[in-house]
């Protein structure tokens, strides 16, 4: 018969071991001069974070800051008493807005090549960092259809035979087989929720285009309108057969690039009239009459400024295109110059159509000579404020650009190097997580798919607020409030019904708070 002491010892071991398994693994800090910190992952260690379900009557706080905090976790208790805080945020779950689709990053050739350059252990750490329950819990991915500038060469599917309108040679590229599809399979192994993949063509094969080149001023030759629609269908078929189902497609990446010749990399130009015609007469019917009829068709996929043109104006020429369009994609790069109120041109007239942020990165402008800026909190702040703007103007999600890049910000065949939340150093066999990584996680990890944005307001004062905020009711029956403090250290009052929470906010920090919806 087992003694009571042995049973007690066994229970104690199991309890302490379980606590150990559930403990967060903190950031392995590497300070960067004149910047914040990066967190280092190598073959023996990589940080993670566990979302703690908040006990009734408590709230859980997660904080990342310019000073170097990364998902610092603490627990507080609600009070029935008013606080003496100078700032109060009021939550009203009865006022509800858009449903969230998700957050994520992009599987480009470059991202997958960098991922493959790591040891199997580090490959696993990188995927888990983004997609596992102990990571950021990404649930969306964008991927190019064929090549983009973030490839080692310009290419498309079915490049030969020249003029092959029937697409008889549409098959995988080496990049699909060696890099992208293996990365997708690794993602699927660790993700606990379905990964919704958005696929985008940068350029079709040059024989379909007026300039017969991958980049520069170009449009689709009219005789290949149906071929280009079939090109998308064949991609859906090919990737689905490989076990990588596609959730949505966009109607060509940044079509304005091909009209004005703005980019030195893969592009295809469209006018509003021709884009609407192609959607109405070719792409829409081709997808809706196929076995992939549920795939989302997303138009635009360009900068904020272009939204009224790729939607409202386009539909004045071809209103029936609206029957096929599920939503719009929007990119990040001109957001500092174009206010988010521009989204109202769509959401106020067609609230049934979603808007999804489909691409973002830092270091893309010519004057940003340091493409990869390790440890930059300012770049994380730019992400944070942009996500707040987009969510508070009813966008349903936010997809980052490359999941990882090398120390130069590539590879990129057009030398269009940029920054990324994860930077891979294949020589040292390590990768580092930048402040942008944690900025993304404060949204992606705590605002799962089917969360609904709710009202959060600030008590008015005569001084400009240094707070950015948004809040959600989640399918977990919790409320999540996310707050960015762009000023000095302070304490605020978060009010939910009759309950009050004192929230300490670090200087220049993002804080996510979660608590039970039923506790009011």
C-alpha positions in Angstrom: 0.0 0.0 0.0 1.3 3.4 -1.0 2.0 5.7 2.0 0.3 9.0 2.4 3.7 10.7 2.3 4.5 9.1 -1.0 1.2 10.3 -2.4 1.9 13.8 -1.1 5.3 13.8 -2.6 4.0 12.7 -6.0 1.3 15.4 -6.0 3.9 18.0 -5.0 6.2 17.0 -7.9 3.3 17.0 -10.4 2.1 20.4 -9.1 5.5 22.1 -9.2 6.3 20.5 -12.6 3.0 21.7 -14.0 3.8 25.2 -12.7 7.2 25.0 -14.4 5.7 24.0 -17.7 3.1 26.8 -17.6 5.6 29.5 -16.7 6.6 32.0 -19.4 10.1 31.9 -20.8 11.4 35.4 -20.5 13.2 37.4 -23.2 16.9 36.6 -23.6 17.7 40.3 -23.7 20.3 41.8 -26.1 20.4 45.6 -25.6 20.9 47.7 -28.8 22.7 51.0 -28.4 20.4 54.0 -28.8 17.4 51.7 -29.3 15.4 49.3 -27.1 16.2 45.6 -26.9 15.9 42.5 -29.0 15.2 39.0 -27.7 17.6 36.3 -28.9 16.6 32.8 -29.9 19.2 30.1 -30.4 19.3 26.3 -30.4 18.9 26.0 -26.7 16.5 28.8 -25.8 13.6 31.0 -27.1 11.2 33.1 -25.1 7.5 32.6 -25.2 4.4 33.8 -23.4 1.3 32.0 -22.0 -2.0 33.7 -21.9 -3.5 33.2 -18.4 -7.2 32.9 -18.3 -8.3 35.6 -15.8 -9.9 34.3 -12.6 -13.3 35.7 -11.7 -12.9 39.2 -10.2 -9.4 39.7 -11.5 -7.7 41.1 -14.6 -4.4 40.0 -16.2 -2.1 42.7 -17.5 0.6 42.2 -20.2 3.1 45.0 -20.9 5.8 45.7 -23.4 7.8 48.9 -23.3 10.6 51.0 -24.8 12.6 50.3 -21.6 12.7 46.6 -22.4 9.7 44.9 -20.9 8.3 42.1 -23.1 4.9 40.8 -22.1 5.5 41.5 -18.5 2.6 39.9 -16.7 0.8 40.8 -13.5 -2.7 40.3 -12.0 -5.0 42.8 -10.4 -8.4 42.8 -8.7 -11.4 44.9 -9.5 -12.7 47.4 -7.0 -16.1 48.9 -6.3 -14.6 52.2 -5.3 -13.9 55.2 -7.5 -10.2 55.9 -7.9 -8.3 59.2 -7.7 -6.8 58.7 -11.2 -6.8 61.7 -13.5 -7.7 59.6 -16.5 -10.6 57.1 -16.8 -11.4 54.8 -19.7 -15.0 53.6 -19.9 -16.0 50.3 -21.4 -19.4 49.7 -22.9 -19.8 46.1 -24.3 -23.3 47.0 -25.5 -21.9 49.1 -28.2 -20.4 46.7 -30.8 -18.7 47.2 -34.1 -16.9 44.9 -36.5 -16.0 41.2 -36.2 -12.3 40.4 -36.3 -10.9 38.0 -38.9 -7.4 37.9 -37.6 -3.7 38.9 -37.6 -0.6 37.5 -39.2 2.4 37.8 -41.4 3.5 36.7 -44.9 5.2 33.6 -46.2 7.3 35.0 -49.0 10.1 33.2 -50.8 12.5 35.3 -48.8 10.9 34.5 -45.4 10.9 30.8 -46.2 14.5 30.9 -47.5 15.6 32.5 -44.2 13.6 30.1 -42.2 15.1 27.1 -44.0 18.6 28.5 -43.4 18.2 27.7 -39.7 18.7 24.4 -37.9 15.5 22.2 -37.5 15.3 23.2 -33.8 15.4 26.9 -34.6 13.0 26.5 -37.5 10.6 25.0 -35.0 11.2 27.9 -32.5 10.5 30.4 -35.2 7.2 28.9 -36.3 6.1 28.4 -32.7 7.0 32.0 -31.8 4.4 33.2 -34.3 1.7 30.5 -34.5 1.6 28.4 -31.3 -0.4 28.8 -28.1 2.8 29.9 -26.4 3.5 32.4 -29.3 1.6 35.2 -30.9 -1.2 32.9 -32.1 -1.2 34.3 -35.6 -4.2 33.0 -37.6 -3.7 34.7 -41.0 -0.9 34.5 -43.7 -0.5 36.3 -46.9 1.6 34.7 -49.7 2.5 35.7 -53.3 1.1 33.8 -56.3 4.5 33.1 -57.9 7.3 35.6 -57.3 7.5 39.0 -55.7 10.4 41.3 -55.1 11.0 39.2 -52.0 12.3 36.4 -54.2 15.8 35.7 -55.4 14.6 36.1 -59.0 11.6 37.6 -60.9 9.3 34.8 -62.0 5.7 33.7 -62.5 3.9 30.5 -63.2 3.6 29.2 -66.8 6.2 31.5 -68.2 6.6 29.1 -71.2 5.3 28.4 -73.7 5.0 32.1 -74.7 1.4 33.1 -75.3 0.0 29.9 -73.8 -3.5 31.1 -73.1 -4.6 27.7 -72.0 -1.9 27.6 -69.2 -0.8 24.1 -70.2 2.4 24.4 -68.2 1.1 25.7 -64.9 3.1 23.9 -62.2 5.0 24.5 -59.0 8.1 26.6 -58.9 11.2 25.3 -57.0 10.5 28.0 -54.4 7.1 26.4 -53.7 8.5 22.9 -53.3 11.6 23.8 -51.4 10.5 26.7 -49.2 7.0 28.0 -49.1 5.0 24.8 -48.9 7.3 23.2 -46.2 6.9 26.4 -44.2 3.1 26.3 -44.5 3.1 22.6 -43.4 5.2 23.6 -40.3 2.7 26.3 -39.5 -0.3 24.0 -39.8 1.4 21.5 -37.3 1.5 24.1 -34.5 -1.5 26.3 -35.1 -4.5 25.6 -32.9 -6.9 27.6 -35.1 -7.4 27.5 -38.9 -4.9 29.6 -40.8 -6.7 31.9 -43.3 -4.3 32.4 -46.3 -4.6 35.4 -48.6 -2.8 34.9 -51.9 -1.8 37.7 -54.2 -0.2 38.0 -57.7 2.5 40.6 -58.2 2.9 40.0 -61.9 1.6 37.3 -64.3 4.1 35.9 -66.9 5.4 38.8 -69.1 3.6 37.4 -72.3 0.3 38.5 -70.7 1.4 42.1 -70.3 1.6 45.1 -72.6 5.3 45.7 -71.9 6.3 42.0 -71.8 8.3 42.6 -68.6 7.9 41.9 -64.9 8.1 45.5 -63.8 7.6 49.0 -65.2 4.5 50.6 -66.8 2.2 47.7 -67.9 -1.3 46.5 -68.2 -2.9 43.2 -68.9 -3.5 42.5 -72.6 -7.3 42.3 -73.2 -7.0 39.0 -75.0 -5.6 37.5 -71.7 -8.4 38.7 -69.3 -9.9 35.3 -69.0 -6.4 33.7 -68.9 -5.5 35.8 -65.9 -8.7 34.7 -64.1 -7.8 31.1 -64.9 -4.3 31.8 -63.6 -5.8 32.4 -60.2 -8.0 29.4 -60.3 -5.1 27.1 -61.3 -3.1 28.4 -58.3 -6.1 27.6 -56.0 -6.2 24.1 -57.4 -2.5 23.6 -57.2 -2.1 24.8 -53.6 -5.2 23.0 -52.4 -3.9 19.7 -53.9 -0.7 20.3 -51.9 -2.6 20.6 -48.7 -2.5 24.4 -48.5 -6.1 25.7 -48.9 -6.5 29.4 -49.8 -9.0 31.6 -47.9 -8.9 34.7 -50.1 -7.2 36.2 -53.2 -6.6 39.8 -54.0 -7.0 41.4 -57.5 -3.2 42.1 -58.0 -0.7 43.7 -55.6 -0.6 47.5 -55.7 -2.0 48.0 -59.1 -1.1 51.7 -59.0 2.6 50.7 -59.3 2.1 49.4 -62.8 0.2 52.5 -63.9 2.8 55.0 -62.8 5.9 52.7 -63.0 6.5 53.4 -59.3 8.2 50.2 -58.4 11.4 48.5 -59.8 9.9 45.1 -59.0 7.1 42.8 -60.2 3.9 44.7 -60.9 0.8 44.9 -63.1 -1.1 48.1 -63.7 -4.9 48.5 -63.8 -7.3 51.4 -64.5 -10.4 51.5 -62.4 -12.6 50.8 -65.4 -10.6 47.8 -66.6 -10.2 46.4 -63.1 -14.0 46.5 -62.6 -14.6 44.9 -66.0 -12.1 42.1 -65.3 -13.7 41.3 -61.9 -17.3 41.4 -63.3 -16.7 39.5 -66.5 -13.8 37.2 -65.7 -12.4 36.7 -62.2 -15.7 36.8 -60.4 -17.6 34.3 -62.5 -14.5 32.0 -62.8 -14.1 31.7 -59.0 -17.8 31.6 -58.1 -18.5 28.9 -60.7 -15.7 26.7 -59.5 -15.2 24.4 -56.5 -13.5 27.3 -54.8 -16.6 29.5 -54.8 -16.2 30.3 -51.1 -12.8 31.9 -51.6 -12.9 35.6 -50.7 -12.2 38.1 -53.6 -10.4 41.2 -52.2 -10.0 44.2 -54.4 -7.7 47.2 -54.0 -4.7 45.7 -52.2 -3.1 49.1 -52.4 -2.5 52.3 -50.3 -5.2 54.1 -48.2 -5.3 56.9 -50.7 -6.5 54.6 -53.5 -9.4 53.0 -51.6 -12.1 55.3 -53.1 -10.8 54.6 -56.6 -10.5 50.8 -56.3 -14.0 50.6 -54.8 -16.4 53.6 -55.1 -15.2 54.9 -58.5 -14.6 51.5 -59.9 -18.1 50.5 -59.1 -19.6 53.5 -60.9 -18.2 51.9 -64.1 -19.0 48.3 -63.3 -21.6 48.1 -60.4 -22.1 44.4 -61.0 -18.5 43.7 -59.9 -19.8 44.3 -56.4 -21.7 41.0 -56.6 -18.3 39.2 -56.5 -16.2 41.4 -54.2 -16.1 40.4 -50.5 -13.8 43.1 -49.3 -10.8 45.4 -49.8 -7.2 45.1 -49.0 -5.1 48.1 -47.8 -1.4 48.7 -47.4 0.5 50.6 -44.8 3.1 52.7 -46.5 1.2 56.0 -46.9 -0.8 55.8 -43.7 1.2 58.6 -42.0 0.0 61.0 -44.7 -3.6 59.8 -45.2 -6.1 59.8 -42.3 -8.1 56.6 -41.5 -11.4 58.5 -42.0 -10.9 57.5 -45.7 -12.2 54.1 -44.7 -15.7 55.7 -44.2 -16.1 56.0 -47.9 -16.6 52.2 -47.9 -17.9 51.3 -44.5 -20.6 53.9 -44.5 -21.9 53.0 -47.9 -21.2 49.2 -48.0 -20.8 48.0 -44.4 -21.3 44.4 -45.6 -17.9 44.6 -47.3 -14.8 44.1 -45.0 -11.5 46.0 -45.1 -8.4 44.0 -44.3 -4.9 45.4 -43.8 -2.8 43.1 -46.1 0.8 44.4 -46.0 3.0 46.5 -43.7 6.7 47.0 -43.0 9.2 49.6 -41.8 12.3 50.7 -43.6 10.7 50.9 -47.0 11.3 54.6 -47.9 14.4 55.6 -49.9 15.4 58.1 -47.2 15.5 55.2 -44.6 19.0 54.2 -45.4 19.2 51.8 -42.4 16.7 49.2 -43.7 17.1 46.8 -40.7 17.1 48.9 -37.5 17.6 46.4 -34.7 15.7 47.2 -31.5 13.8 50.2 -32.8 10.9 51.1 -30.5 9.9 53.8 -32.9 9.2 51.3 -35.6 7.1 49.2 -33.2 5.2 52.4 -32.2 4.4 53.0 -35.9 2.9 49.5 -36.1 1.0 50.0 -32.9 -0.6 53.3 -33.8 -1.5 52.1 -37.2 -3.2 49.0 -35.9 -5.2 51.1 -33.5 -6.3 53.4 -36.3 -7.3 50.6 -38.5 -9.2 48.6 -35.9 -11.0 51.7 -34.6 -12.1 52.4 -38.2 -13.6 48.9 -38.5 -10.9 47.0 -40.3 -11.2 43.2 -39.6 -7.5 42.4 -39.4 -3.9 43.3 -39.9 -1.3 41.2 -41.8 2.4 42.1 -41.6 4.8 41.6 -44.5 7.7 39.1 -44.3 7.6 36.8 -41.3 11.4 37.0 -41.2 14.3 38.5 -43.2 18.1 38.4 -43.0 20.4 41.0 -41.5 20.3 43.0 -44.7 16.5 43.0 -45.0 16.3 40.4 -47.8 16.9 38.6 -50.0 15.3 40.8 -52.5 16.1 40.5 -56.2 15.2 44.2 -56.8 17.3 45.4 -53.7 14.1 46.6 -52.1 15.3 45.7 -48.6 13.1 46.4 -45.5 12.8 45.5 -41.8 11.0 42.6 -40.2 9.8 41.6 -36.7 12.2 38.7 -36.8 15.7 39.0 -38.2 17.6 35.7 -39.0 21.4 35.4 -38.6 22.2 32.1 -40.3 25.9 32.4 -39.6 25.4 32.6 -35.9 22.4 30.2 -36.1 20.1 32.5 -34.2 17.2 34.9 -34.8 16.2 37.9 -32.9 12.7 39.2 -32.1 12.3 42.9 -32.6 10.0 45.3 -30.7 7.7 45.0 -33.8 7.2 41.3 -33.0 5.8 42.1 -29.5 3.8 45.0 -30.8 2.0 42.5 -33.1 1.5 40.1 -30.3 -0.4 42.5 -28.0 -3.2 42.3 -30.6 -2.9 38.9 -32.3 -2.5 36.8 -29.1 -5.4 38.3 -27.2 -7.9 39.2 -29.9 -8.8 35.9 -31.6 -11.0 35.4 -34.6 -14.7 36.3 -34.1 -13.9 38.8 -31.4 -16.1 41.9 -31.7 -14.8 45.5 -31.1 -16.7 47.3 -28.4 -16.8 50.9 -27.2 -14.0 52.4 -25.1 -14.0 56.1 -24.4 -11.8 58.4 -22.4 -12.9 61.0 -19.9 -12.5 64.3 -21.7 -9.9 66.8 -20.7 -8.5 70.0 -22.1 -5.1 68.5 -22.7 -4.3 66.2 -25.7 -4.4 62.6 -24.7 -1.2 60.5 -24.9 -3.3 57.3 -24.9 -4.4 55.1 -27.8 -6.9 52.5 -27.0 -9.3 49.8 -28.4 -11.3 47.0 -26.8 -13.0 43.7 -27.7 -15.4 41.1 -26.5 -13.8 37.8 -27.3 -15.3 34.3 -28.0 -13.6 33.2 -24.7 -16.3 35.4 -23.0 -13.6 37.8 -21.9 -13.0 41.5 -22.6 -9.7 42.6 -23.8 -8.6 46.3 -23.7 -5.4 47.4 -25.4 -3.8 50.7 -24.5 -0.7 52.5 -25.7 0.8 55.1 -23.4 2.8 57.5 -25.5 3.9 59.5 -22.5 5.5 59.2 -19.1 4.6 56.6 -16.5 1.1 57.0 -15.1 -1.8 55.1 -13.5 -5.3 55.2 -15.1 -8.8 53.9 -14.1 -10.5 51.4 -16.3 -14.2 51.3 -15.6 -16.4 48.4 -16.6 -19.9 48.9 -15.3 -19.7 49.6 -11.6 -16.2 48.0 -11.3 -12.9 49.9 -11.4 -9.4 48.7 -12.2 -6.3 50.6 -11.4 -3.9 50.1 -14.3 -0.2 51.1 -14.1 1.1 52.2 -17.5 4.8 52.2 -18.1 6.3 55.1 -20.0 6.1 54.5 -23.8 4.4 51.1 -23.4 1.7 49.0 -24.8 -0.6 47.2 -22.3 -3.1 44.5 -22.9 -5.7 43.8 -20.2 -8.0 40.8 -20.1 -10.8 39.9 -17.7 -14.1 38.0 -17.5 -17.0 39.6 -19.4 -19.5 38.5 -16.7 -17.7 40.4 -14.0 -19.4 43.8 -14.0 
